């Protein structure tokens, strides 16, 4: 079985091909079930909270042990609470990215990105950058079903 880094790289390659062809992509989940089956599914429709809740249920039903979520988003280096509150989408120095949030029940989390450059009708992607952060939070973190045992 491949590592989370290899799985994230494969998911990034797949989404990047679609993005380069169409200039956009739909939010997509790539997963591996506990029996080793690989699958992908588009983010369910609805507002983000509803969509993520449905996706979590799909991952739980499949017994997912690994997942990569891919979508287009904004990133910015925010300094201070005011800039954080404003959000990356509204930051003057934001960059558009393909973002990849990966999770594995054994290996933890990885985040990847490819910077998007748009000039006129031309779109290009920067190289894949993968990082492991000490702390992550948000609705796209902790997508895998809990493996703990209830008493």
C-alpha positions in Angstrom: 0.0 0.0 0.0 1.2 3.5 -0.8 1.9 6.2 1.7 -0.4 9.1 2.4 2.1 11.4 0.5 1.9 9.1 -2.5 -1.9 8.9 -2.4 -2.2 12.7 -2.1 0.2 13.1 -5.0 -1.9 10.7 -7.1 -5.1 12.6 -6.2 -3.4 15.9 -7.0 -2.3 14.6 -10.4 -5.9 13.5 -11.2 -7.5 16.8 -10.2 -4.7 18.8 -11.8 -5.4 17.2 -15.2 -9.1 18.1 -15.0 -8.2 21.6 -13.9 -5.8 22.1 -16.7 -8.3 20.9 -19.2 -11.4 22.8 -18.0 -9.9 25.7 -15.8 -12.1 24.6 -12.9 -12.9 21.5 -10.8 -15.7 20.3 -8.5 -14.8 19.6 -4.9 -13.8 15.9 -4.9 -13.0 13.2 -2.3 -10.6 10.4 -2.9 -10.7 7.6 -0.4 -9.4 4.1 0.5 -11.8 1.8 2.4 -10.5 -0.6 5.1 -10.8 -3.5 2.6 -8.3 -1.6 0.3 -10.9 -0.4 -2.3 -10.1 3.0 -3.8 -13.0 5.3 -4.7 -13.7 8.9 -5.5 -16.8 10.9 -5.2 -17.9 14.5 -5.8 -18.8 16.7 -2.9 -22.5 16.3 -2.2 -24.7 19.3 -3.0 -25.8 21.8 -0.5 -24.3 24.3 1.8 -20.8 23.4 3.1 -21.9 22.1 6.5 -24.5 19.8 4.9 -22.2 18.7 2.2 -19.4 17.8 4.6 -21.8 16.0 7.0 -23.0 13.9 4.1 -19.4 13.2 2.9 -18.5 12.2 6.5 -21.4 9.7 6.5 -20.2 8.3 3.1 -16.7 7.9 4.4 -18.0 6.2 7.6 -20.2 3.8 5.6 -17.3 2.9 3.4 -15.0 2.3 6.4 -12.5 4.8 5.0 -9.0 4.7 6.4 -7.6 7.3 4.1 -9.1 10.4 2.4 -7.9 13.3 0.3 -10.3 16.3 -0.2 -9.5 18.5 -3.3 -10.9 21.8 -4.3 -10.1 25.3 -5.5 -9.6 27.9 -2.7 -7.7 31.0 -1.6 -4.7 31.2 0.7 -3.1 34.2 2.3 -0.4 34.8 4.9 -2.4 36.6 7.6 -0.8 38.6 10.3 -2.9 39.3 13.3 -6.5 38.6 14.3 -8.0 41.3 12.0 -6.5 39.8 8.9 -7.6 36.3 10.0 -11.1 37.6 10.6 -11.2 39.1 7.1 -10.5 35.8 5.6 -8.2 34.7 2.8 -10.8 35.2 0.1 -10.8 38.9 0.9 -7.1 39.4 1.5 -5.2 41.8 -0.8 -2.3 39.3 -1.1 -4.3 36.2 -1.6 -3.3 33.4 -4.0 -5.7 31.1 -5.7 -4.8 27.4 -5.2 -5.8 23.9 -5.8 -5.8 22.6 -2.2 -5.5 19.0 -1.1 -6.3 18.0 2.5 -5.1 14.4 3.2 -5.8 12.2 6.2 -4.8 8.7 7.1 -5.9 6.7 10.1 -2.2 5.7 10.8 -0.1 8.5 9.2 -2.1 11.6 10.3 -2.6 14.6 8.1 -0.9 16.3 5.1 -1.8 19.4 3.2 -0.9 20.0 -0.4 -1.4 22.9 -2.8 -0.7 24.0 -6.3 -0.8 27.8 -6.9 -3.1 28.8 -9.8 -1.9 31.5 -12.2 -4.5 33.0 -14.5 -3.5 35.4 -17.3 -6.3 36.2 -19.7 -7.7 32.9 -20.8 -4.6 31.0 -19.9 -4.4 29.0 -16.7 -1.3 27.3 -15.3 -0.5 25.4 -12.1 2.6 25.7 -10.0 4.4 22.6 -8.6 2.8 20.5 -5.9 3.9 21.6 -2.4 3.1 19.2 0.5 3.4 20.1 4.1 2.6 18.5 7.5 1.3 21.1 9.9 1.6 20.8 13.7 -1.9 22.0 14.1 -4.9 22.2 11.7 -8.5 23.0 12.3 -11.7 23.5 10.3 -14.6 21.6 8.9 -12.3 19.7 6.4 -10.1 18.3 9.3 -11.0 15.0 10.9 -13.0 13.6 8.0 -12.3 10.0 8.8 -14.5 8.0 11.1 -13.3 7.6 14.6 -11.6 4.3 15.3 -12.0 4.5 19.1 -13.9 2.0 21.0 -16.9 3.0 23.1 -17.2 1.5 26.6 
